[in-house]
Amino acid sequence: MAQLDEQEFEQLKQQEASKNAILFDIGAMATQTKKLHKAFENLEKDMQTFREELVAKYGKINVDLKDGSFELVEEESKE
């Protein structure tokens, strides 16, 4: 059976190792993306629950995120 010369064989092995490293990184990124999506989903649920708590305590309000002050939101009357 014929063989590649040493330089060609080393280049081939190095390219294969690089390909495998890239594939591993892609898999890790996909896993991290799923974790971030789940964390974002959980945060949105927590934020909605907290908004509902604030509405129960203060009524409908607009909060200034710079200083924490708020104004009541006037609800339009349905005629």
C-alpha positions as protocol buffer text, in pm:
chain_id: "A"
residue {
  index: 1
  type: MET
  ca { x: 0 y: 0 z: 0 }
}
residue {
  index: 2
  type: ALA
  ca { x: 131 y: 348 z: -87 }
}
residue {
  index: 3
  type: GLN
  ca { x: 168 y: 622 z: 174 }
}
residue {
  index: 4
  type: LEU
  ca { x: 162 y: 999 z: 176 }
}
residue {
  index: 5
  type: ASP
  ca { x: 490 y: 1166 z: 248 }
}
residue {
  index: 6
  type: GLU
  ca { x: 534 y: 1290 z: 605 }
}
residue {
  index: 7
  type: GLN
  ca { x: 462 y: 1658 z: 527 }
}
residue {
  index: 8
  type: GLU
  ca { x: 138 y: 1576 z: 341 }
}
residue {
  index: 9
  type: PHE
  ca { x: 27 y: 1340 z: 618 }
}
residue {
  index: 10
  type: GLU
  ca { x: 95 y: 1602 z: 887 }
}
residue {
  index: 11
  type: GLN
  ca { x: -95 y: 1866 z: 689 }
}
residue {
  index: 12
  type: LEU
  ca { x: -390 y: 1630 z: 645 }
}
residue {
  index: 13
  type: LYS
  ca { x: -396 y: 1545 z: 1018 }
}
residue {
  index: 14
  type: GLN
  ca { x: -372 y: 1915 z: 1111 }
}
residue {
  index: 15
  type: GLN
  ca { x: -661 y: 2005 z: 881 }
}
residue {
  index: 16
  type: GLU
  ca { x: -874 y: 1723 z: 1023 }
}
residue {
  index: 17
  type: ALA
  ca { x: -794 y: 1833 z: 1379 }
}
residue {
  index: 18
  type: SER
  ca { x: -891 y: 2192 z: 1291 }
}
residue {
  index: 19
  type: LYS
  ca { x: -1217 y: 2073 z: 1136 }
}
residue {
  index: 20
  type: ASN
  ca { x: -1300 y: 1871 z: 1448 }
}
residue {
  index: 21
  type: ALA
  ca { x: -1219 y: 2168 z: 1674 }
}
residue {
  index: 22
  type: ILE
  ca { x: -1450 y: 2391 z: 1469 }
}
residue {
  index: 23
  type: LEU
  ca { x: -1730 y: 2133 z: 1483 }
}
residue {
  index: 24
  type: PHE
  ca { x: -1685 y: 2107 z: 1861 }
}
residue {
  index: 25
  type: ASP
  ca { x: -1704 y: 2487 z: 1895 }
}
residue {
  index: 26
  type: ILE
  ca { x: -2019 y: 2499 z: 1680 }
}
residue {
  index: 27
  type: GLY
  ca { x: -2180 y: 2241 z: 1907 }
}
residue {
  index: 28
  type: ALA
  ca { x: -2077 y: 2435 z: 2216 }
}
residue {
  index: 29
  type: MET
  ca { x: -2220 y: 2754 z: 2068 }
}
residue {
  index: 30
  type: ALA
  ca { x: -2547 y: 2580 z: 1986 }
}
residue {
  index: 31
  type: THR
  ca { x: -2572 y: 2455 z: 2343 }
}
residue {
  index: 32
  type: GLN
  ca { x: -2493 y: 2802 z: 2480 }
}
residue {
  index: 33
  type: THR
  ca { x: -2754 y: 2955 z: 2247 }
}
residue {
  index: 34
  type: LYS
  ca { x: -3019 y: 2717 z: 2381 }
}
residue {
  index: 35
  type: LYS
  ca { x: -2923 y: 2803 z: 2739 }
}
residue {
  index: 36
  type: LEU
  ca { x: -2942 y: 3176 z: 2664 }
}
residue {
  index: 37
  type: HIS
  ca { x: -3284 y: 3138 z: 2499 }
}
residue {
  index: 38
  type: LYS
  ca { x: -3411 y: 2953 z: 2808 }
}
residue {
  index: 39
  type: ALA
  ca { x: -3262 y: 3215 z: 3042 }
}
residue {
  index: 40
  type: PHE
  ca { x: -3426 y: 3491 z: 2837 }
}
residue {
  index: 41
  type: GLU
  ca { x: -3760 y: 3308 z: 2846 }
}
residue {
  index: 42
  type: ASN
  ca { x: -3735 y: 3270 z: 3225 }
}
residue {
  index: 43
  type: LEU
  ca { x: -3644 y: 3636 z: 3264 }
}
residue {
  index: 44
  type: GLU
  ca { x: -3946 y: 3743 z: 3060 }
}
residue {
  index: 45
  type: LYS
  ca { x: -4172 y: 3531 z: 3283 }
}
residue {
  index: 46
  type: ASP
  ca { x: -4014 y: 3682 z: 3596 }
}
residue {
  index: 47
  type: MET
  ca { x: -4056 y: 4033 z: 3454 }
}
residue {
  index: 48
  type: GLN
  ca { x: -4423 y: 3971 z: 3373 }
}
residue {
  index: 49
  type: THR
  ca { x: -4487 y: 3841 z: 3724 }
}
residue {
  index: 50
  type: PHE
  ca { x: -4311 y: 4143 z: 3875 }
}
residue {
  index: 51
  type: ARG
  ca { x: -4509 y: 4383 z: 3651 }
}
residue {
  index: 52
  type: GLU
  ca { x: -4830 y: 4222 z: 3774 }
}
residue {
  index: 53
  type: GLU
  ca { x: -4714 y: 4267 z: 4136 }
}
residue {
  index: 54
  type: LEU
  ca { x: -4640 y: 4636 z: 4070 }
}
residue {
  index: 55
  type: VAL
  ca { x: -4981 y: 4687 z: 3908 }
}
residue {
  index: 56
  type: ALA
  ca { x: -5149 y: 4523 z: 4208 }
}
residue {
  index: 57
  type: LYS
  ca { x: -4959 y: 4753 z: 4444 }
}
residue {
  index: 58
  type: TYR
  ca { x: -4960 y: 5085 z: 4253 }
}
residue {
  index: 59
  type: GLY
  ca { x: -5208 y: 5045 z: 3969 }
}
residue {
  index: 60
  type: LYS
  ca { x: -5103 y: 5097 z: 3608 }
}
residue {
  index: 61
  type: ILE
  ca { x: -4787 y: 5307 z: 3605 }
}
residue {
  index: 62
  type: ASN
  ca { x: -4505 y: 5423 z: 3382 }
}
residue {
  index: 63
  type: VAL
  ca { x: -4170 y: 5392 z: 3557 }
}
residue {
  index: 64
  type: ASP
  ca { x: -3868 y: 5610 z: 3479 }
}
residue {
  index: 65
  type: LEU
  ca { x: -3579 y: 5361 z: 3475 }
}
residue {
  index: 66
  type: LYS
  ca { x: -3329 y: 5640 z: 3538 }
}
residue {
  index: 67
  type: ASP
  ca { x: -3449 y: 5721 z: 3888 }
}
residue {
  index: 68
  type: GLY
  ca { x: -3736 y: 5487 z: 3980 }
}
residue {
  index: 69
  type: SER
  ca { x: -4002 y: 5756 z: 3980 }
}
residue {
  index: 70
  type: PHE
  ca { x: -4338 y: 5672 z: 3828 }
}
residue {
  index: 71
  type: GLU
  ca { x: -4657 y: 5826 z: 3703 }
}
residue {
  index: 72
  type: LEU
  ca { x: -5002 y: 5674 z: 3708 }
}
residue {
  index: 73
  type: VAL
  ca { x: -5141 y: 5582 z: 3368 }
}
residue {
  index: 74
  type: GLU
  ca { x: -5480 y: 5731 z: 3309 }
}
residue {
  index: 75
  type: GLU
  ca { x: -5713 y: 5471 z: 3165 }
}
residue {
  index: 76
  type: GLU
  ca { x: -5937 y: 5585 z: 2884 }
}
residue {
  index: 77
  type: SER
  ca { x: -6303 y: 5557 z: 2970 }
}
residue {
  index: 78
  type: LYS
  ca { x: -6508 y: 5345 z: 2730 }
}
residue {
  index: 79
  type: GLU
  ca { x: -6816 y: 5530 z: 2623 }
}
